[in-house]
C-alpha cells in the first residue's frame, strides 16, 4: 500500500562508524547523527502514507536535548539518501516496509554491496548533501533528492497541507524518488537472491537415475507432433514422486528409453521436449529395442520369479543370440551417461534390464559412485545357477558401490549366488561382498519400497471420488466386497485365487448371495501366447463359478479384463472389505500399501500371499496365506469376513503406520543416503584378501639371466595343475612336463614343488622330473632330485592317533554331501570345497570343535582353512620346510653343474 515503516531500534546493530545508527534533528533544522537523547511522549503511532501526491503523518510531539523542536519546521525523524563519507564503511540505505504501519525511528542498513554502487546513490559527501539548499533538489544530477528544509506541518492527530505550492511539488518529487529507491532496492535484492540460487545450484550434485523406461511419456497431438504426457501409469509416477525428498539436495536427471517410437527427423524435437523434465532419452532402432527386450522378458524376469528355463524346449540358442542385444542396450545407456557425466555425479541404476551397466560405467569412470537396485525378487542360488550367462551378469552388478534389494531374503540369495558362482567372500557382519580379484568391498542391503500416500489421500478428498463411492455403494448395497487387482500374468496367481473362492463358496453356500469379488486383470504390455493361454483359463474359471453360484440377480464374481482409471481404483480400495492377493512370487506388491492408504474408515482386512516382499513388512497386520494351498486361502476368507471390529482396527492401524513411515520418499532418501557413504575406505575389510604384488617381468628376466644360482618354489594345487585334475592324480600334461623339465635341467636352477598331499601321490604325478619335492605340507621332503632319499622333519614320529579319528572324519563325510576325506601317511584332511558353502562351513566348524576335544592331549594341530580341515603333527608347515630348503641350497651343488670358464664354483654357491 506504499506505506513506509521504520525498523525498531533493537533490530539495528550499532556500528562504530555510525552504520545502522539513528538520525536526529538539531535545533536549527539540520540532520545530525549520533547518540543524541530523544524523549518521546506517549501518543498514537505514526503512519507514513501517500495521499494526494504528498506525504502525511501522525506523530507525537518530539523533544530533544536542545529543547522542543517544532514539528512545523523539521521532521520527527530524517531520511538520509546517499553514501557515507570516505573511509566510513559501506553505504547506508533506508529500510522500506510496504505492508506494515508500525511507527518508530528510521534506521540505516547496509543492504547493498558498496563495491558496486547502484545508480541512485549520491556521488557527493553526506555533509554536503545535508547542507544543500532545498532549491537544489531539481538541479541534482545524481538522481538523489536532498532532505527539504521546510517539510509539511505536523500536529497531534491531524496533518495540514502546506500552502506553499513549491513545497508540494518538492514533496511529490521526494515521493517519486522514494518509490524509485524502493523499486531499485527490490530489484537489487532479487538479483542477489537469484545469484545465490545459481551459485547454490552450481554447488549441488546431480543424481542420475537410470531405468529401462523414462518416467515421463510422449504422445502425439492432433497434428502428429510429440508432446509430453503427464498422465503416467501409477508405477512410473510413484517413481518420480519418490525422489521428491532428494530434490533439495540434488538435481535429478532421468535416463531411459521413451515410450513412443521416435523417427530420425524427430530426435532433436523429442530431446527438447524431454529436457523440460530433465530427461535424457536413450534411442534405439525399433527392431533392436524389441530384440533387446527378449532376454529380459523371457529369460531373466521369469527366472527371477522362480520360473526355471524350460526342460522340454532348448532356450540355450535363443539366450546366446539375444545376449548380444542385451549387451548393446546396456552399452547404449553407458554411452548416453558418459556424454553427460561430470565429476561428482551419483548414478543409480534400476532393475534387471541394466545389470551390465555398472561394470560398463566403472570402466570409463573408475571413481564414480554407482548404485544398483532390483525391484523384482532375486532367486535362490540353485535357481540362479541355471542361467547360462550367470558370471557375466554378476560381475556387471558387482561393479556398483551399493546393491539394493526389497527384502533381506533377496540379499541372502544374491550373496550365496555370488559366492558359489564367483567365489566371493562375505564380511563378518554379512553386509559386504568381498571380491579378492578386483579388491573391492560392495555393500549389499535391503531397502523396502513404499508408496506416495499423499497422492491417494488427495484423491480421497476429491468430489469425483465421493461421487464414484456413492455409485458403487448403491450397486453393491448389502454385500461384502472383496477386491482383486492384478496384472494378467502367471506369477500373480489369479487362477489360485478363483479356485480358493470356489472352495469357500462350496463350504459356505450362504455367502453366495452376500459376497462379491471384483477382480480386475489388467492386460500386459506384450501380447504373447502365454497371456492368451492364461486369460482363457481365467475366463473359464469365472464362468464356471458364476454359473454354479450365481443367479439372474447376482453374480459372485465381477470380472474386468481391462485397465481402470485412478478414480475407480481408489473408490474400490475405499469400499472393499478385504483385498485378496495370491501372487506366487513378487518383489514387494505395492498394491497392498495402496489399499491400506485408502482404507481410512473401513479398516479392511488384507489377505496376503507369503511369497511377496510385503509379507515381511506387513505380516503382523495381514492374514498370510500360501496361494498353492486353496484350503488355507479359503479359511483366510472366512476369518476375514468374521473378524471382530477391534481386531480389524488394530491390524489396520499397525499396517497404516508402516505405510506412512516407510513411504516411497523414505525409500529414495534412504537409498541415496546409503550410496553417499560408500566412498569411505573399506581396506580394513580386504586385508585378508590382499594378494602379493606381481613381480615385474622385465627386472625378473634380467635378474634370472644374470644370476648363477636360482631357487624356484612352486605350489602343487592350483599352481602346477588345477584342483579338478589333481583329484585323480593323472600325470602332468606334456607341455607342462616339458617346461618343468627345461627349468629343472638347468644346473643353476633348483626347482621345488610343495604339496599337502602324501609323497606317493606327488611322486606319481611328477614322474621322473629332477625336482625337489615337499609332501604333506613339509613333513616329508626329497632334496636333490630323483636319486635323493626322502627325509622327515621329525626323527621319531608318532602317528598312532590317526586310527582313532578316522571314524569321526568318515561320519562327517557321510552327513555332508560333496565332501571327501584324504588320509596321508602322517596327517588326515577333510575337503569340503564341493559341498554347499553354508552347510559346509557349519559342518567344518563342528568337526573342528569335536577334534579339539578328542585330540587335546596329542602333539598335533588342527587347521581350518582353504575349504579343508586338516590334522597334522605339531609345528609342521610349508614355511618351516622352506627354511630347511634354503639352508640346504647354500651347501648343495648339483653334480652336473660345471663351473663356467673363469667362474669359481664357490662364487656360484654363494649367490
Number of C-alpha atoms within 10 A of each C-alpha: 10 16 16 22 24 22 20 13 15 7 9 15 14 13 10 10 12 18 21 21 21 21 22 24 20 17 16 11 16 16 21 15 12 11 11 15 11 13 12 13 11 9 12 12 13 19 20 19 19 16 9 8 15 19 20 20 21 19 26 18 18 18 17 16 12 12 10 12 20 17 19 15 16 23 26 22 16 18 16 21 23 23 20 21 13 9 7 12 16 19 21 23 22 24 17 21 16 11 11 15 17 16 18 16 16 25 27 23 18 15 15 17 12 13 8 7 15 14 12 17 17 21 16 13 13 18 12 10 20 18 14 16 13 17 13 13 18 13 10 14 11 13 18 22 26 25 24 24 20 14 19 25 19 24 16 13 12 11 15 12 15 16 10 9 10 11 19 18 13 20 19 17 17 21 19 14 17 18 14 14 22 18 12 15 20 13 12 16 14 12 12 14 12 12 12 12 12 12 11 10 14 11 12 16 16 21 21 24 20 24 19 21 17 22 24 22 20 21 15 12 10 7 6 8 12 20 15 16 12 12 10 13 13 10 11 16 15 19 17 17 16 21 21 17 16 18 13 10 14 19 16 21 16 23 23 21 23 22 15 12 15 18 11 9 8 12 13 10 14 21 15 13 16 21 14 9 14 17 23 24 21 20 19 17 11 12 8 13 16 11 17 22 17 17 20 18 14 14 20 20 17 15 20 20 18 18 16 15 18 10 7 6 7 10 14 12 9 13 19 14 12 18 18 13 19 24 17 17 25 21 17 16 24 23 15 16 18 13 8 10 17 13 11 14 18 21 24 23 24 19 16 22 23 25 26 24 26 27 23 20 25 18 11 12 16 12 13 21 23 27 27 28 22 20 18 21 25 27 21 19 18 12 18 23 16 12 17 13 13 15 14 13 17 18 16 18 25 26 26 29 25 26 27 24 26 23 24 17 16 23 23 21 19 22 21 24 24 25 18 17 15 16 15 16 19 19 14 8 6 14 17 21 23 24 20 17 12 9 16 20 27 22 21 25 22 18 22 25 26 26 27 23 21 13 13 17 15 9 17 21 10 11 10 13 20 15 13 16 21 12 13 15 16 9 10 14 11 11 14 17 21 24 22 21 23 21 18 21 17 18 17 21 20 30 20 20 21 20 21 24 22 24 17 22 21 15 13 12 13 10 18 21 18 15 20 20 21 19 21 21 22 16 16 13 7 8 9 9 9 10 16 12 11 15 20 10 13 19 13 11 17 21 14 13 19 17 12 15 18 16 12 5 6 15 21 26 22 14 17 13 14 13 14 14 9 14 19 15 18 24 24 26 26 23 24 24 20 24 26 24 26 30 24 20 23 22 22 24 21 17 17 24 24 21 25 25 26 25 24 15 10 16 24 26 28 28 24 27 28 22 20 22 25 25 22 16 17 22 18 12 22 23 21 22 22 17 27 17 12 20 17 15 28 23 16 21 23 15 14 19 17 9 12 10 12 10 13 18 16 13 21 25 16 14 21 21 12 16 24 18 13 19 20 25 24 22 21 22 18 16 23 18 12 17 23 15 12 18 11 7 9 15 13 9 18 16 11 9 16 12 11 6 6 6 8 8 9 9 10 10 11 10 12 13 10 8 13 19 19 17 13 12 15 14 14 23 18 11 10 17 18 11 12 10 13 19 9 10 15 13 16 18 9 8 9 12 16 13 11 17 16 12 16 20 16 15 16 20 20 25 25 25 20 24 20 22 23 21 21 11 17 22 16 13 18 20 14 12 18 21 24 20 26 30 26 23 20 23 26 22 25 20 24 22 18 15 9 12 10 14 13 14 16 11 7 7 11 13 15 9 16 17 11 10 14 14 11 14 19 14 11 18 18 11 10 16 14 14 20 20 18 14 18 18 15 18 21 22 21 22 20 24 15 13 16 16 16 10 12 21 17 11 17 22 13 12 18 16 12 12 18 15 9 13 16 10 8 14 13 19 16 18 13 16 10 9 17 18 21 20 23 23 19 11 14 18 15 18 12 14 20 16 11 15 21 12 11 13 19 13 10 14 19 14 8 10 13 13 13 10 6 6 11 11 14 11 11 17 15 11 10
